Amino acid sequence: MIKRFLSQEIDEKLFNGKVIIMFGARQVGKSSLLHEKFDGNNDVLWLEGDNIEVQTLFENFSLSVAQSIMGNKKILIIDEAQTILNIGLKLKIFTDQFKDIQVIATGSSSFDLANKINEPLTGRKWEYTLFPFAFSELVKEHGFWEEKKLLQRRLVFGCYPEVVMSNTDATPILKSLTTSYLYKDILLWENLKKSDKIVKLLQALAFQIGSQVSYTEIGRMCGLDNKTVEKYITLLEQAFVIFRLPSFSRNLRNELKFSKKVYFYDNGIRNSIIANYNGLELRSDVGALWENFLLSERVKKLHYTKSYANQWFWRTQGQSEIDYLEEIDGQLYAYEFKWNPSKQSKLPAEFAKAYPEAKFQTITPENFQDFIGI
């Protein structure tokens, strides 16, 4: 099993008087990480939040129920805790009343779990997010050159643990992930019934990675109004399927101010949604795949290294553009992404004039290591 970045973090936070909350999409390895750490430990009680009996147990929750649940155990793990009603208040009982017990909860949808936890557990929790394998994690396990050889495969099939560890065709695995798990929490939320609409929405977003997203245009394609499109996109983002990148605007009147791009946390999920598993030599979207890969890997790097950065793309009404902007400690960095190393880019003249302090770099397969944290 590949050692995950958060494993040591969890060790350092055990028995510090706070709940440990681990977010992340289903099947990214949250449960596997915890099983690897705690299986065989007789002090651990493991409960599955998806289990109806567990949900029933927590319905009439009280201090005495908590005592009967724990017995002599010292660590409580609740997997998929977002499925338990008022879970935040119930976790608060454990932290307030059982000072010698460590509670760990996982959740695959931050829209439900975070809402239930944030207010009751203010100041009583550590929060982490686990993503599909970062390329840098795979490099630590296999070495850079071995992973570099697999880079094209990663662009097509992505980095979900089951995909990475499979020695067979990854296509059925991705199909199962997208049909069995991807929409599960989203459809449960508010009892959404329009699964076909969400599929169409995801397909529309998948074809537009790296491009500005118009809620009106997507709504026409999917048969949804603007507000519903925005709501579903928010749910998809909070279920760790996609993330949004806003536009940057400070000094120029013709800069786009309220535009957004949408990216997928995993290339394999994106390609499965549009049912395109072709190799790069047969694709017309290689540039978009490279951009999505780099942006998702950058998100992982920033999160795992606790680096705090403002993130945008830049575009003007005259169509001048920069793929990605980042600001760290007041320093502005501009990046262009090119799959073909021979296609170097130049900083647009109007951006360079308006933001002369900005540093610029083109990221290609020849120099991407530092950008994604290797």
C-alpha positions, -999 to 999 in steps of 0.1 A, spaced: 0 0 0 14 34 -9 19 55 22 -4 85 21 7 120 30 -18 124 58 -8 93 77 19 111 98 -5 140 103 -30 117 120 -3 102 142 6 137 154 -29 147 162 -41 116 181 -53 122 217 -50 159 215 -86 165 226 -101 171 191 -120 151 166 -100 142 134 -122 148 103 -110 133 70 -128 145 38 -125 132 3 -144 116 -25 -155 80 -22 -129 54 -31 -99 77 -28 -85 57 1 -98 72 33 -109 39 48 -78 21 35 -55 46 51 -73 41 85 -75 3 81 -37 2 75 -31 23 106 -55 7 130 -64 -28 119 -54 -52 147 -56 -25 174 -80 -38 200 -86 -3 213 -104 7 181 -142 6 175 -150 10 138 -186 20 127 -199 23 92 -221 54 88 -237 38 57 -250 9 79 -287 13 88 -281 -3 122 -254 23 130 -277 51 119 -305 38 141 -281 35 170 -273 72 168 -309 83 164 -316 85 202 -281 94 211 -272 103 247 -242 101 271 -253 67 283 -256 55 247 -221 68 240 -208 49 270 -224 17 259 -211 21 224 -175 26 235 -171 1 263 -134 0 270 -123 12 235 -101 42 232 -105 51 195 -138 55 176 -137 56 138 -170 65 120 -167 60 83 -190 80 60 -202 100 90 -222 124 68 -250 98 67 -257 100 104 -283 126 115 -269 155 135 -235 139 136 -218 171 148 -237 173 180 -231 136 187 -194 140 181 -194 170 205 -206 147 232 -176 124 228 -151 153 228 -167 170 258 -175 140 279 -148 115 270 -114 132 273 -95 100 269 -112 89 237 -100 98 202 -128 102 175 -120 100 138 -147 106 112 -145 104 74 -169 120 49 -172 119 12 -194 150 9 -184 182 26 -218 198 19 -235 176 45 -208 167 69 -192 201 72 -226 218 78 -234 193 105 -200 195 122 -187 231 119 -209 249 144 -211 221 171 -173 214 169 -159 249 166 -124 247 181 -128 209 186 -116 194 153 -88 189 129 -98 188 92 -80 171 63 -88 163 27 -76 132 10 -74 132 -28 -67 105 -54 -30 96 -54 -8 126 -60 18 121 -87 44 129 -60 31 101 -38 35 77 -67 70 90 -74 80 83 -37 68 47 -42 80 39 -77 107 65 -85 104 94 -109 115 77 -141 91 48 -136 62 73 -131 74 95 -160 70 65 -182 34 62 -170 26 99 -174 4 94 -205 -15 66 -188 -21 89 -158 -35 116 -181 -60 92 -195 -69 69 -166 -61 91 -136 -48 83 -101 -76 67 -81 -60 40 -59 -79 11 -75 -69 23 -110 -32 28 -100 -29 -6 -83 -47 -26 -110 -26 -47 -134 -56 -51 -158 -76 -27 -180 -86 2 -159 -117 10 -180 -142 -12 -160 -129 2 -128 -135 38 -139 -169 29 -152 -178 14 -118 -165 45 -100 -185 69 -121 -217 48 -120 -217 34 -85 -200 61 -63 -196 94 -81 -232 105 -78 -242 86 -46 -239 115 -20 -251 141 -45 -283 122 -52 -289 115 -15 -286 152 -8 -321 167 -8 -334 135 -25 -323 146 -59 -340 126 -86 -326 141 -118 -296 118 -121 -297 121 -159 -294 159 -156 -263 155 -134 -248 131 -159 -254 156 -188 -241 184 -166 -209 165 -159 -205 156 -196 -208 193 -205 -183 203 -179 -159 175 -190 -159 189 -226 -151 224 -213 -122 219 -190 -98 247 -195 -125 269 -210 -148 295 -194 -180 280 -181 -213 297 -189 -241 285 -166 -266 298 -192 -251 278 -220 -247 246 -199 -283 250 -187 -295 250 -223 -275 219 -230 -288 200 -200 -324 214 -197 -317 232 -164 -321 268 -153 -291 289 -142 -297 286 -105 -300 248 -107 -268 245 -128 -250 266 -102 -265 245 -73 -254 212 -90 -219 225 -97 -216 235 -61 -227 200 -49 -203 184 -74 -175 206 -60 -184 198 -24 -184 161 -33 -148 164 -45 -156 157 -81 -147 191 -96 -133 224 -85 -136 259 -98 -110 285 -107 -121 321 -107 -109 349 -130 -83 375 -119 -90 412 -122 -72 441 -106 -57 468 -129 -72 465 -164 -108 475 -173 -112 448 -199 -102 419 -176 -129 393 -171 -141 398 -135 -167 371 -127 -158 342 -150 -150 307 -139 -133 276 -152 -141 241 -140 -116 213 -135 -119 176 -124 -99 163 -94 -91 133 -115 -84 129 -152 -97 93 -152 -131 103 -139 -133 131 -165 -125 107 -193 -149 81 -180 -178 106 -179 -173 112 -217 -164 75 -223 -131 83 -240 -102 61 -230 -82 65 -261 -44 70 -259 -30 105 -264 -20 98 -300 -57 94 -309 -70 124 -290 -77 161 -298 -79 171 -262 -44 164 -250 -38 201 -241 -69 201 -219 -59 168 -202 -24 182 -195 -39 214 -180 -64 195 -159 -37 171 -146 -14 200 -136 -41 220 -119 -54 190 -99 -18 181 -89 -11 217 -79 -42 216 -56 -29 185 -40 6 199 -35 -7 231 -19 -30 212 4 -6 186 15 23 211 21 0 235 39 9 262 13 -16 290 11 -21 307 -22 -47 326 -42 -55 309 -75 -70 323 -107 -69 323 -145 -66 355 -164 -84 366 -196 -94 398 -212 -124 407 -233 -100 408 -263 -91 371 -256 -56 376 -242 -52 349 -216 -30 331 -191 -38 295 -180 -30 299 -143 -21 327 -118 -10 322 -83 -2 346 -55 19 336 -25 30 361 1 22 389 -22 42 376 -52 23 369 -84 32 339 -105 19 333 -141 19 299 -158 12 286 -192 7 248 -197 20 232 -229 21 194 -236 45 200 -265 78 213 -250 87 231 -282 57 254 -279 70 279 -254 48 308 -245 53 345 -238 36 366 -212 9 388 -229 22 423 -233 -8 440 -216 -5 417 -186 33 423 -183 27 460 -184 -1 460 -158 17 435 -135 55 440 -140 63 422 -108 48 389 -120 71 359 -126 63 338 -156 70 301 -166 58 276 -192 51 242 -177 58 212 -200 65 175 -195 102 184 -193 100 207 -163 67 199 -144 83 183 -114 87 213 -91 53 227 -101 35 196 -87 58 191 -57 84 164 -67 
